[in-house]
């Protein structure tokens, strides 16, 4: 333990992943369902990421869910190729994080720990679905967190507030 600026002992950060799991997953192969009309396929990928975290009944335990929605369309014809949705979760034991920093910790650091596993699942599912494996680019969870805070601040702004 080290001393905090006010002289009080500071608790050391401890984090462990107690469990990881696929909460929900769906893969829709539009090519297999409709048949491919064109031999010319130029995939265009769209990736959406959202996060959720909640306190669990056990002391210092939190559940964090990373949600990925990956849509592949044929750029030439704008027809869908596939849609993959994965909700991947982790149960974390977290100690030593100040209460005012717990929310960003859960939505930045915990998803960062889960990301390599989600990336592997996405790659395997797209490959097993008959497409080249799709390797997710690294996600900037800090930027994602800041964007969500900004979005919430914008929606909570009173209607009669002056626009600057």
C-alpha positions in Angstrom: 0.0 0.0 0.0 1.2 3.5 -0.7 0.0 6.7 0.9 -2.5 8.8 -0.9 -1.9 12.6 -1.1 -4.0 13.2 2.1 -1.9 10.7 4.1 -4.5 7.9 4.0 -3.3 4.5 2.8 -4.3 3.7 -0.8 -5.7 0.3 -1.6 -3.8 -1.5 -4.4 -5.7 -2.2 -7.6 -6.7 -5.9 -8.0 -8.6 -7.3 -10.9 -9.2 -10.8 -12.0 -11.4 -12.4 -14.6 -13.6 -15.0 -12.9 -15.4 -16.2 -16.0 -15.9 -15.4 -19.7 -18.8 -16.4 -21.8 -20.8 -15.9 -25.0 -24.1 -14.6 -23.8 -25.7 -14.4 -27.3 -24.5 -15.0 -30.8 -26.1 -14.9 -34.2 -24.6 -15.4 -37.7 -26.8 -14.9 -40.7 -25.2 -15.9 -44.1 -27.2 -14.0 -46.7 -25.2 -15.5 -49.5 -26.2 -19.0 -48.6 -29.9 -18.0 -48.1 -30.3 -16.0 -51.3 -27.4 -17.3 -53.5 -24.7 -15.0 -54.9 -25.7 -13.4 -58.2 -22.4 -11.8 -59.0 -18.9 -13.3 -59.1 -17.5 -9.8 -58.2 -17.5 -9.5 -54.4 -16.0 -6.4 -52.7 -16.9 -6.7 -49.0 -17.5 -3.5 -47.1 -17.5 -4.0 -43.4 -19.3 -2.1 -40.7 -18.6 -2.7 -37.0 -20.7 -1.4 -34.2 -19.6 -1.8 -30.6 -21.6 -1.2 -27.4 -20.8 -2.0 -23.8 -22.8 -2.7 -20.7 -21.7 -3.2 -17.1 -23.5 -4.0 -13.8 -22.7 -4.8 -10.2 -23.3 -8.4 -9.2 -24.7 -9.4 -5.8 -21.3 -10.7 -4.6 -18.9 -8.1 -3.1 -16.5 -6.6 -5.6 -17.9 -8.5 -8.6 -19.1 -7.0 -11.8 -20.5 -8.3 -15.1 -19.3 -6.6 -18.3 -20.8 -7.3 -21.7 -19.2 -6.3 -25.0 -21.6 -6.3 -27.9 -20.3 -6.4 -31.5 -22.5 -6.1 -34.6 -20.6 -6.8 -37.8 -22.3 -6.3 -41.1 -20.7 -7.2 -44.4 -22.2 -6.0 -47.7 -21.0 -6.3 -51.3 -19.7 -2.9 -52.1 -20.4 -3.3 -55.8 -24.1 -4.3 -55.5 -24.8 -3.1 -51.9 -26.3 -6.6 -51.1 -25.8 -8.1 -47.7 -23.2 -10.9 -47.3 -23.5 -11.6 -43.6 -24.5 -10.3 -40.3 -22.7 -11.4 -37.1 -23.9 -10.3 -33.6 -21.9 -11.4 -30.6 -22.5 -10.5 -26.9 -19.4 -11.6 -25.0 -19.2 -11.2 -21.3 -16.9 -11.4 -18.4 -17.3 -11.6 -14.6 -14.7 -9.5 -13.0 -13.5 -9.2 -9.4 -12.3 -5.6 -8.9 -10.8 -4.1 -5.8 -9.0 -0.8 -5.1 -10.7 1.3 -7.7 -12.1 4.5 -6.3 -15.9 4.7 -6.6 -15.8 7.7 -8.9 -13.4 5.8 -11.3 -15.3 2.5 -11.2 -17.6 3.3 -14.2 -14.8 4.2 -16.6 -12.7 1.3 -15.3 -15.5 -1.2 -16.0 -16.2 0.2 -19.5 -12.6 0.7 -20.6 -10.2 -1.7 -18.9 -12.5 -4.8 -18.6 -13.5 -4.8 -22.3 -9.9 -4.3 -23.2 -9.2 -7.6 -21.4 -12.1 -9.4 -23.2 -11.3 -8.1 -26.7 -8.7 -10.7 -27.8 -11.2 -13.5 -27.1 -14.0 -11.7 -29.0 -11.7 -11.1 -31.9 -10.9 -14.8 -32.1 -14.6 -15.8 -32.0 -15.4 -13.3 -34.8 -12.5 -14.7 -36.9 -13.6 -18.3 -36.4 -17.3 -17.7 -37.0 -16.8 -15.8 -40.2 -14.3 -18.4 -41.5 -16.6 -21.3 -40.5 -19.5 -19.4 -42.1 -17.8 -19.7 -45.5 -16.1 -16.3 -45.7 -12.5 -15.2 -45.2 -11.8 -14.8 -41.5 -12.6 -11.2 -40.4 -10.0 -9.9 -37.9 -11.4 -7.0 -35.9 -9.2 -3.9 -35.7 -8.3 -3.0 -32.1 -11.0 -1.0 -30.4 -10.2 2.3 -28.7 -12.4 1.8 -25.6 -11.3 5.1 -24.1 -12.7 6.9 -27.2 -15.8 4.8 -27.2 -16.4 5.7 -23.5 -15.9 9.4 -24.2 -18.3 9.3 -27.2 -20.9 7.6 -25.1 -20.5 10.3 -22.3 -20.9 13.0 -25.0 -23.9 11.4 -26.5 -25.6 11.1 -23.1 -24.7 14.7 -22.2 -26.3 15.8 -25.6 -29.5 13.9 -25.0 -29.8 15.2 -21.4 -29.5 18.8 -22.5 -32.6 20.8 -21.8 -34.7 21.7 -24.8 -34.6 25.4 -24.0 -30.8 25.5 -23.5 -29.0 27.9 -25.8 -27.0 26.3 -28.6 -23.4 27.4 -28.7 
